């Protein structure tokens, strides 16, 4: 297994880009365990967010006391339970009272249910998740989408997922992102619907239905990220071997790919939910501090782009 001891430094340049920016006013939803409340405190101390803690007041204060976390200066909006915390935080977002949402110790589905039901928070775009990975073996940042929200996306869903990722990459400083639409093979075949979707997405980009990036697919993972693999297979493409964005066929393949990069390659992946009117930070209890901070930094950069 790759040594990940240096991972805290891998997203340092993303955090450094936030220097001098006004922190994002962020509703932290139900931070009722030490990892989620610690993440809010860490991001605050790093100047990335101004937190509004939304959830059961007694539980939050008990966690802070037990974990020795100073939350004395934080605004706290009291709710009786996690369902109410999600509803109140999303309502605050809809009213424009906060600039970002950050998941605490509640389930992702619980928060996202409230998000998609609020007409003031959703847009015409399909909501999707995107990872920004820093992998030592790859010479550029690598975006992977969607590995957390859309289980089995349709063609129209993939169009939005792709556009969300392109817009995200551009906001992160990538000029004309290269999108590899992944499948198991490089040829279009009716036996593999993902290859047909890939070909359709490329045509949609040609017709202006997807803008701001360069698409190619279907591409297998090897020839999406390796110029040598693409050369051996005779693939001539502006994307093959140098992809910025990997668009996966479904959540299972995306989830496995993201976790393989993390645990086998020592990749450090920070994630964000896109497609709503404000960024949504989904942190995991298993995330190291560097990943949690990088996710908050990404959210701040997106907030700053919209200010």
VODREN-576474 format. One record per residue: residue in three letters; x, y negated, z of N, C-alpha, C in turn. Coordinates in steps of 0.001 Angstrom, whole numbers, always signed. Each point is the difference from the previous one (the first is absolute). Layout:
BEGIN
type  n.x  n.y  n.z  ca.x  ca.y  ca.z  c.x  c.y  c.z
ala  X  Y  Z  X  Y  Z  X  Y  Z
...
***
This chain:
BEGIN
type  n.x  n.y  n.z  ca.x  ca.y  ca.z  c.x  c.y  c.z
unk  +842  +1194  +0  -842  -1194  +0  +878  -1245  +0
unk  -404  -992  -765  +776  -1222  -95  +2  -745  +1326
unk  +1158  -549  +366  +100  -793  +1228  -747  -1306  -177
unk  -888  -278  +937  -790  -1234  -83  +410  -998  +1073
unk  +1198  +177  +558  +405  -847  +1117  +144  -1461  -404
unk  +213  -260  -1292  +160  -1377  -427  -1294  -615  -494
unk  -1123  +718  +156  -1246  -471  -577  -459  -1349  +509
unk  +292  -420  +1274  -475  -1312  +429  +502  -1149  -859
unk  +1127  +174  -711  +546  -1091  -802  -559  -29  -1415
unk  -736  +1029  -388  -357  +133  -1408  -1015  -1021  -469
unk  -902  -425  +843  -983  -998  -391  +363  -1387  +521
unk  +1250  -161  +415  +406  -1275  +594  -180  -1157  -977
unk  +225  +259  -1282  -107  -1110  -953  -1445  -454  -177
unk  -966  +907  +161  -1409  -401  -72  -345  -886  +1188
unk  +432  +418  +1181  -249  -799  +1193  +708  -1344  -110
unk  +1215  +9  -556  +762  -1249  -138  -715  -994  -919
unk  -751  +500  -977  -729  -903  -900  -1084  -779  +722
unk  -378  +459  +1166  -1065  -665  +756  +521  -1129  +884
unk  +1306  -165  +35  +576  -1041  +851  -553  -1365  -393
unk  -494  -727  +971  -529  -1330  -256  -1459  -36  -390
unk  -610  +1162  -227  -1419  +23  -353  -857  -63  +1263
unk  -1158  -614  -138  -953  -25  +1099  -538  +1405  +203
unk  +59  +543  +1223  -484  +1369  +232  -1462  +153  -389
unk  -364  +1202  -404  -1367  +286  -423  -885  +228  +1221
unk  -1092  -721  +71  -974  +210  +1070  -672  +1349  -259
unk  +212  +941  +900  -329  +1404  -267  -871  +595  +1095
unk  -1146  +555  -404  -841  +734  +940  +555  +1415  +137
unk  +445  +335  +1207  +524  +1335  +287  -1152  +806  +586
unk  -440  +1027  -732  -1260  +659  +305  +203  +1196  +928
unk  -544  -130  +1218  +5  +1080  +995  +1412  +496  +302
unk  +886  -872  +477  +1365  +415  +337  +46  +606  +1402
unk  -563  +1193  +120  -200  +610  +1312  +953  +1145  +285
unk  +1151  +3  -639  +1076  +893  +398  +1315  -760  -133
unk  +1038  +550  +592  +1277  -712  +49  +602  -262  -1385
unk  -22  +977  -941  +600  -284  -1307  -670  -1160  -739
unk  -1333  -42  -14  -680  -1062  -749  +149  -1351  +686
unk  -66  -30  +1317  +173  -1278  +698  +1454  -460  -85
unk  +936  +937  +66  +1416  -349  -162  +268  -584  -1379
unk  -656  +574  -1022  +183  -513  -1361  -428  -1455  -93
unk  -1110  -341  +646  -471  -1380  -13  +982  -921  +706
unk  +533  +456  +1126  +963  -810  +749  +1286  -172  -799
unk  +484  +1079  -605  +1227  -64  -805  -157  -973  -1160
unk  -1126  +81  -700  -231  -876  -1145  -132  -1456  +438
unk  -586  -209  +1163  -109  -1355  +539  +1378  -559  +330
unk  +811  +798  +676  +1345  -439  +373  +876  -262  -1218
unk  -297  +696  -1100  +755  -208  -1237  -517  -1189  -813
unk  -1069  -637  +479  -534  -1168  -689  -820  +330  -1224
unk  -538  +1228  -51  -745  +428  -1182  -1508  -190  +153
unk  -517  +151  +1206  -1439  -127  +220  -277  -836  +1250
unk  -1188  -565  +30  -599  -514  +1226  -1181  +921  +271
unk  +83  +845  +1023  -1010  +1047  +166  -1257  -475  +713
unk  -1123  +555  -439  -1258  -89  +732  -369  +1444  +322
unk  +80  +372  +1248  -254  +1383  +405  -1502  +205  +138
unk  -548  +946  -767  -1440  +237  -13  -263  +1409  +517
unk  -695  +99  +1129  -276  +1311  +567  -371  -99  +1466
unk  -122  +1147  +680  -359  +9  +1422  +1092  -666  +848
unk  -347  -1085  +644  +987  -804  +711  +720  +789  +1089
unk  -728  +756  +787  +619  +740  +1100  +995  +1031  -513
unk  -357  +704  -1060  +900  +1005  -567  +1275  -641  -537
unk  -156  -1112  -728  +1166  -664  -584  +941  -488  +1101
unk  -548  -599  +1036  +842  -503  +1088  +657  +1152  +763
unk  -708  +1113  +135  +585  +1157  +671  +1174  +566  -786
unk  -144  +71  -1331  +1095  +468  -854  +1190  -952  +107
unk  -270  -1299  -18  +1074  -982  +109  +755  +148  +1319
unk  -727  +186  +1082  +638  +162  +1306  +843  +1268  +52
unk  -558  +1085  -526  +706  +1284  +56  +1249  -17  -875
unk  -80  -684  -1164  +1132  -48  -927  +903  -1208  +248
unk  -321  -784  +1022  +780  -1187  +342  +87  -973  -1181
unk  -1159  -279  -600  -90  -925  -1136  -657  -1297  +459
unk  +605  -1120  -370  -529  -1303  +381  -982  -482  -1061
unk  -1280  +14  +332  -1027  -478  -936  -748  -1198  +588
unk  +624  -636  +980  -666  -1082  +711  -414  -1164  -877
unk  +743  -252  -1087  -299  -1131  -866  -887  +377  -1194
unk  -350  +1270  -112  -781  +444  -1151  -1486  -272  +228
unk  -676  -403  -1076  -1457  -100  +66  -583  +1408  -19
unk  -1005  +227  +832  -621  +1317  +75  -1510  -144  -192
unk  -531  +689  -1002  -1438  +18  -264  -532  +1332  +509
unk  -818  -52  +1035  -448  +1214  +670  -1156  +654  -752
unk  +113  +1321  -207  -1086  +815  -562  -90  +1271  +828
unk  -1149  +684  -16  -160  +1164  +876  +725  +1257  -460
unk  +236  +143  -1306  +600  +1233  -502  +600  -249  -1377
unk  +571  +1055  -592  +725  -146  -1265  -914  -384  -1158
unk  -1223  +552  -46  -935  -358  -1073  -289  -1490  +26
unk  -264  -519  +1187  -285  -1425  +132  +1230  -833  -316
unk  +1183  +501  +355  +1234  -726  -305  +196  -128  -1504
unk  -229  +1087  -731  +127  -53  -1451  -1008  -966  -610
unk  -1245  +77  +461  -1043  -880  -531  +322  -1464  +272
unk  +451  -313  +1204  +288  -1393  +356  +1220  -523  -758
unk  +1047  +806  -115  +1202  -440  -700  -292  -277  -1475
unk  -786  +885  -626  -338  -193  -1408  -905  -1221  -163
unk  -914  -201  +931  -846  -1189  -43  +840  -1268  +117
unk  +1004  +20  +850  +917  -1136  +123  +714  -251  -1323
unk  +406  +1081  -665  +648  -136  -1300  -959  -620  -1015
unk  -1246  +470  +1  -994  -527  -930  -279  -1472  +212
unk  +111  -464  +1248  -227  -1416  +312  +1250  -846  -216
unk  +1090  +631  -400  +1229  -743  -235  +746  -371  +1261
unk  -276  +679  +1099  +630  -332  +1280  +1372  +642  +154
unk  +296  +1031  -773  +1316  +639  +27  +470  +195  -1437
unk  +1308  +157  -156  +600  +135  -1330  +376  +1435  -341
unk  -3  +883  +977  +352  +1398  -227  -650  +854  +1074
unk  -134  +1288  -304  -472  +988  +966  +1118  +1005  +249
unk  +70  +489  +1231  +1011  +989  +357  -658  +1108  +816
unk  +123  +1228  -484  -624  +1136  +672  +720  +312  +1304
unk  -801  +214  +1050  +549  +435  +1271  -125  +1499  +154
unk  -597  +463  +1110  -51  +1429  +304  -1298  +670  -441
unk  -812  -685  -790  -1197  +636  -529  +324  +723  -1306
unk  -924  +822  -483  +216  +719  -1249  -95  -960  -1181
unk  +774  +285  -1029  -5  -839  -1202  -1401  -80  -591
unk  -706  +1143  -62  -1347  +10  -580  -940  -946  +746
unk  +190  -94  +1291  -868  -833  +825  +158  -1478  -378
unk  +1224  -404  -215  +257  -1385  -403  -432  -251  -1436
unk  +369  +916  -895  -274  -232  -1420  -1499  +55  -295
unk  -765  +759  +766  -1464  +18  -170  -563  -1400  +173
unk  +479  -717  +1001  -474  -1360  +226  +482  -944  -1098
unk  +1209  +219  -472  +555  -864  -1057  -833  +89  -1273
unk  -255  +1221  -459  -684  +158  -1288  -1468  -401  +84
unk  -536  -89  +1221  -1406  -373  +161  -201  -1506  +112
unk  +1083  -755  +79  -107  -1447  +198  +209  -726  -1324
unk  -1067  -611  -512  +64  -653  -1312  +923  -1210  +0
unk  +316  -542  +1170  +899  -1143  +73  +1462  +407  +51
unk  +266  +1288  +125  +1368  +500  +77  +396  +752  -1272
unk  -932  +758  -563  +315  +750  -1215  -7  -915  -1218
unk  +603  +467  -1062  -8  -696  -1291  -543  +961  -1051
unk  +78  -385  -1247  -434  +894  -1075  +984  +1144  -218
unk  +1180  -87  +575  +1014  +1032  -129  -238  +1161  +952
unk  +362  +1175  -436  +43  +1161  +878  +1111  -204  +1035
unk  -284  +252  +1261  +1019  -102  +1035  +952  +1189  -106
unk  +1286  -274  +155  +990  +1072  -110  +1165  -275  +935
unk  +809  +1022  +194  +1177  -99  +856  +1254  +94  -859
unk  +1035  -722  +399  +1266  +86  -730  +1152  +20  +991
unk  +905  +946  -193  +1243  +50  +764  +1090  -750  -752
unk  +832  -696  +741  +1244  -543  -535  +1137  +758  +663
unk  +670  +831  -789  +1060  +856  +522  +1377  -554  -335
unk  +881  +146  +953  +1425  -227  -214  +670  +1357  +143
unk  +452  +548  -1117  +623  +1321  -16  +1456  -161  -409
unk  +904  +493  +823  +1433  -213  -239  +445  +502  -1369
unk  -613  +1077  -485  +429  +601  -1263  -571  -715  -1220
unk  -853  -1000  +196  -630  -686  -1129  +431  -1461  +11
unk  +347  -560  -1166  +622  -1326  -23  -941  -1185  +158
unk  -1302  +245  +119  -940  -1112  +112  -1129  +379  +950
unk  -722  -990  +513  -1175  +326  +818  -973  +860  -799
unk  -689  +910  +694  -901  +937  -660  -1382  -104  +633
unk  -984  -340  -825  -1373  -128  +447  -746  +1288  -333
unk  -762  +547  +959  -766  +1225  -217  -1454  -265  +355
unk  -890  +328  -924  -1424  -259  +193  -837  +1053  -723
unk  -1124  +479  +563  -535  -282  +1309  +135  +1277  +812
unk  +609  -104  +1164  +256  +1190  +819  -759  -10  +1310
unk  -1007  -887  +141  -629  -110  +1312  -1489  -317  -10
unk  -551  -520  -1089  -1392  -462  +17  -882  +814  -941
unk  +320  +12  -1284  -866  +612  -1017  +348  +1474  -172
unk  -955  +858  +309  +270  +1441  +35  +171  +569  -1408
unk  -966  -223  -850  +59  +507  -1373  -488  -1102  -932
unk  +861  -961  -319  -438  -1197  -721  -419  +284  -1432
unk  -1048  -704  -435  -441  +49  -1391  +924  -855  -862
unk  -238  +13  -1295  +801  -821  -909  -140  -1478  +343
unk  -1221  -462  +252  -186  -1409  +339  +647  -324  +1350
unk  -47  +952  +940  +701  -195  +1272  +1498  -160  -247
unk  +552  +857  -846  +1436  -60  -279  +378  -1316  -669
unk  -887  -539  -806  +276  -1306  -601  +205  -1046  +1089
unk  -900  -7  +993  +124  -958  +1098  +1205  +303  +876
unk  +238  +1267  +269  +1164  +394  +802  +1281  -485  -670
unk  +60  +175  -1317  +1160  -430  -769  +159  -1521  +47
unk  -1094  -721  -216  +70  -1460  +0  +363  -535  +1377
unk  -564  +598  +1048  +366  -398  +1361  +1505  +149  +231
unk  +548  +1130  -438  +1424  +262  +208  +868  -954  -802
unk  -407  -294  -1235  +762  -950  -813  +23  -1373  +661
unk  -1167  -462  +431  -76  -1313  +647  +844  -27  +1277
unk  -13  +1099  +729  +797  +117  +1220  +1488  -66  -326
unk  +430  +770  -997  +1416  +12  -375  +461  -1384  -450
unk  -839  -675  -764  +340  -1355  -442  +159  -930  +1202
unk  -917  +116  +966  +91  -825  +1216  +1266  +308  +783
unk  +523  +1220  -130  +1238  +374  +679  +1243  -370  -804
unk  -193  -650  -1150  +1127  -496  -769  +407  +835  -1187
unk  -767  +1035  -341  +316  +827  -1170  -595  -654  -1241
unk  +810  -268  -984  -460  -623  -1238  -401  +1096  -987
unk  -1237  -47  -479  -544  +964  -952  +252  +1447  +456
unk  -658  +423  +1065  +234  +1338  +565  -257  +1115  -1008
unk  +821  +1021  +77  -138  +1180  -852  -787  +1062  +766
unk  -1115  +427  -581  -912  +933  +654  +85  +1368  -669
unk  +394  +1015  +763  -4  +1376  -487  -1250  +688  +543
unk  -838  +494  -896  -1228  +687  +386  +323  +1491  +47
unk  +23  +539  +1204  +558  +1332  +209  -981  +1123  -319
unk  +573  +1088  -469  -697  +1262  -182  +1049  +1094  +117
unk  -402  +1242  -232  +960  +1103  +56  +751  +159  -1315
unk  -537  -565  -1071  +592  +122  -1325  -27  -1352  -692
unk  +714  -87  -1126  +92  -1255  -732  -930  -59  -1213
unk  -607  +1115  -342  -878  +56  -1158  -1454  -84  +432
unk  -829  -592  -834  -1420  -121  +290  -686  +1319  -326
unk  -713  +539  +988  -710  +1259  -204  -1317  -25  +752
unk  -1047  +531  -639  -1310  +20  +649  -28  +920  +1211
unk  +989  +878  +122  +59  +896  +1146  +423  -738  +1274
unk  +571  -1172  -159  +428  -807  +1133  -626  -1381  -123
unk  -1115  -237  +661  -689  -1294  -132  +877  -1195  +350
unk  +977  +177  +879  +870  -1126  +361  +782  -509  -1205
unk  +317  +881  -952  +730  -441  -1184  -899  -849  -904
unk  -1269  +341  -62  -943  -782  -801  -215  -1369  +631
unk  -133  -38  +1321  -108  -1287  +693  +1219  -860  -259
unk  +1181  +617  +30  +1233  -750  -225  +23  -636  -1388
unk  -374  +784  -991  -31  -536  -1363  -1020  -1129  -130
unk  -1162  +170  +642  -1036  -1036  -52  +460  -1282  +689
unk  +690  +128  +1119  +496  -1171  +699  +1004  -770  -858
unk  +839  +722  -715  +954  -668  -894  -729  -768  -1096
unk  -1041  +581  -553  -782  -685  -1022  -737  -1204  +596
unk  -490  +144  +1230  -651  -1121  +676  +966  -1166  +168
unk  +1253  +313  +309  +1000  -1066  +115  +236  -678  -1342
unk  +5  +784  -1071  +165  -584  -1335  -1144  -939  -357
unk  -1178  +295  +534  -1186  -801  -306  -219  -1131  +1007
unk  +941  -181  +914  -103  -1096  +947  -880  +272  +1200
unk  -398  +1269  +216  -811  +341  +1168  +852  +183  +1251
unk  +1298  +160  -194  +991  +6  +1075  +1097  -948  -445
unk  +366  -925  +868  +954  -1038  -410  +1150  -125  +1005
unk  +1087  -577  -480  +1113  -343  +883  +1067  +1050  +144
unk  -180  +1164  -625  +980  +1072  +115  +148  +758  -1304
unk  +944  +929  -7  +228  +884  -1144  -331  +1419  +448
unk  -898  +679  -713  -466  +1323  +393  +500  +1071  -948
unk  +236  +1196  +546  +218  +1182  -828  -429  +1229  +787
unk  -531  +952  -723  -440  +1241  +616  -808  +814  -992
unk  -149  +1274  +260  +452  +679  +1218  +1519  +181  +37
unk  +550  -113  +1196  +1410  +268  +249  +106  +881  +1239
unk  +850  +1008  -70  +298  +782  +1188  +931  -809  +898
unk  +62  +370  +1260  +777  -785  +957  +1454  -133  -424
unk  +598  +1093  -487  +1424  -66  -324  +301  -1015  -1089
unk  -804  +19  -1090  +313  -953  -1061  -577  -1388  +241
unk  -759  -151  +1076  -432  -1347  +388  +1115  -746  +711
unk  +852  +751  +751  +1015  -675  +809  +1440  +319  -412
unk  +187  +887  -976  +1347  +379  -423  +179  -232  -1499
unk  +911  -896  -364  +299  -235  -1413  +557  +1255  -661
unk  +792  +763  +740  +584  +1214  -551  -1079  +1035  -294
unk  -951  +174  +916  -1090  +941  -240  -830  -424  -1198
unk  -250  -1290  -131  -759  -495  -1153  +771  +241  -1290
unk  +1315  -217  +26  +821  +217  -1195  -17  +1464  -419
unk  +161  +898  +972  +26  +1427  -309  -1310  +440  -637
unk  -1117  -570  +462  -1306  +375  -537  -385  -811  -1228
unk  +873  -875  -450  -253  -755  -1221  -1084  -1047  +135
unk  -178  -533  +1189  -1044  -1000  +235  +583  -1392  -197
unk  -530  -717  -967  +419  -1375  -266  -1089  -910  +528
unk  +329  -792  +1032  -1009  -763  +698  +646  -1142  +773
unk  -659  -1153  +72  +533  -1093  +824  -184  +243  +1492
unk  -752  +1045  +360  -286  +296  +1406  +795  +1198  +501
unk  +110  +1039  -814  +622  +1253  +437  +1399  -240  +543
unk  +246  +569  +1170  +1306  -99  +624  +233  -1262  +789
unk  -914  -951  -68  +205  -1276  +689  -1315  -581  +518
unk  -890  +866  +449  -1309  -438  +477  +125  -809  +1282
unk  -818  -1041  +86  -161  -742  +1243  -1186  +538  +801
unk  -1061  +402  -715  -1239  +460  +624  -286  +1423  -463
unk  -312  +872  +953  -454  +1347  -316  -1477  +81  +338
unk  -829  +181  -1010  -1441  +156  +190  -305  +1486  -10
unk  -438  +519  +1160  -185  +1440  +156  -1405  +416  -423
unk  -197  +1290  -338  -1327  +443  -457  -1073  -8  +1076
unk  +386  +287  +1252  -995  +104  +1078  +705  -180  +1335
unk  -787  -69  +1059  +553  -296  +1320  +908  +1115  +502
unk  -282  +1250  -362  +814  +1105  +501  +1419  -68  -556
unk  +114  -213  -1310  +1331  -93  -589  +734  -1231  +516
unk  -709  -1107  +141  +632  -1217  +494  +466  +130  +1433
unk  -828  +620  +842  +348  +173  +1399  +1216  +902  +146
unk  +16  +1094  -765  +1139  +906  +70  +1270  -662  -507
unk  -112  -771  -1083  +1171  -681  -545  +563  -995  +1004
unk  -875  -798  +609  +451  -998  +966  +692  +658  +1195
unk  -572  +1085  +490  +588  +653  +1171  +1294  +734  -348
unk  +99  +515  -1216  +1247  +617  -419  +1118  -1035  -88
unk  -308  -1161  -531  +1010  -1059  -61  +435  -413  +1404
unk  -950  -11  +925  +310  -414  +1360  +860  +1026  +717
unk  -377  +1274  -64  +645  +1006  +841  +1169  +715  -664
unk  +26  +62  -1335  +1117  +642  -677  +1030  -999  -511
unk  -454  -1181  -412  +908  -976  -577  +301  -1171  +941
unk  -611  +1  +1186  +252  -1093  +917  -596  -1313  -464
unk  -1013  +72  -867  -625  -1213  -506  -765  -724  +1089
unk  -17  -1303  -94  -714  -829  +965  -1146  -665  -741
unk  -1233  +454  +259  -1156  -476  -755  -923  -851  +840
unk  -173  -1242  -402  -961  -889  +648  -1233  -85  -879
unk  -1189  +76  +626  -1222  +45  -789  -930  -1157  +272
unk  -878  -244  -966  -986  -1073  +104  -1238  +399  -789
unk  -1169  -444  +457  -1243  +218  -737  -295  -1237  -826
unk  -283  +226  -1275  -191  -1065  -975  -1418  +38  -556
unk  -394  -1075  -654  -1290  -47  -679  -1072  -725  +772
unk  +221  -242  +1293  -923  -806  +793  +432  -1461  -71
unk  -740  -865  +678  +329  -1429  -28  +1158  -355  +919
unk  +478  +979  +758  +1150  -223  +861  +729  +1320  +152
unk  +1300  -34  +275  +744  +1257  +153  -374  +713  +1285
unk  +66  +1339  -50  -342  +843  +1143  +1201  +890  +295
unk  +509  -112  +1221  +1209  +712  +406  -413  +1305  +671
unk  +408  +1117  -591  -284  +1310  +580  +1301  +579  +536
unk  +233  -128  +1278  +1198  +587  +595  -349  +1345  +630
unk  +1002  +858  +100  -169  +1322  +601  +785  +68  +1299
unk  -502  +794  +928  +719  +193  +1257  +1377  +618  -233
unk  +164  +696  -1141  +1283  +635  -294  +978  -954  -682
unk  -444  -1184  -371  +868  -944  -695  +1067  -560  +942
unk  +1253  -114  -480  +1004  -694  +807  -282  -1496  +13
unk  +650  -701  +914  -223  -1443  +134  +299  -737  -1289
unk  +1038  +433  -730  +371  -693  -1237  -1119  +60  -1032
unk  -691  +1139  -72  -1090  +147  -949  -1191  -855  +401
unk  -318  -22  +1299  -1104  -835  +460  +257  -1475  -287
unk  +1222  -438  +238  +337  -1402  -260  -36  -298  -1493
unk  +490  +938  -809  -14  -224  -1450  -1424  -87  -528
unk  -915  +810  +539  -1398  -79  -422  -591  -1361  +331
unk  +326  -513  +1175  -496  -1329  +383  +640  -1083  -856
unk  +1273  +184  -352  +672  -973  -870  -640  -24  -1389
unk  -325  +1185  -519  -679  +64  -1299  -1328  -743  +65
unk  -749  +231  +1074  -1281  -685  +150  +189  -1514  +22
unk  +1020  -471  +708  +252  -1440  +58  +357  -553  -1375
unk  +810  +722  -762  +339  -469  -1343  -1228  -66  -893
unk  -920  +962  +134  -1236  -43  -771  -892  -1161  +458
unk  -68  -219  +1312  -764  -1133  +520  +579  -1304  -528
unk  +1321  -108  +28  +639  -1227  -471  -272  -236  -1488
unk  -42  +1083  -785  -288  -135  -1441  -1410  -515  -241
unk  -909  +235  +950  -1396  -413  -164  -280  -1360  +630
unk  +920  -491  +819  -225  -1276  +676  +18  -1157  -989
***
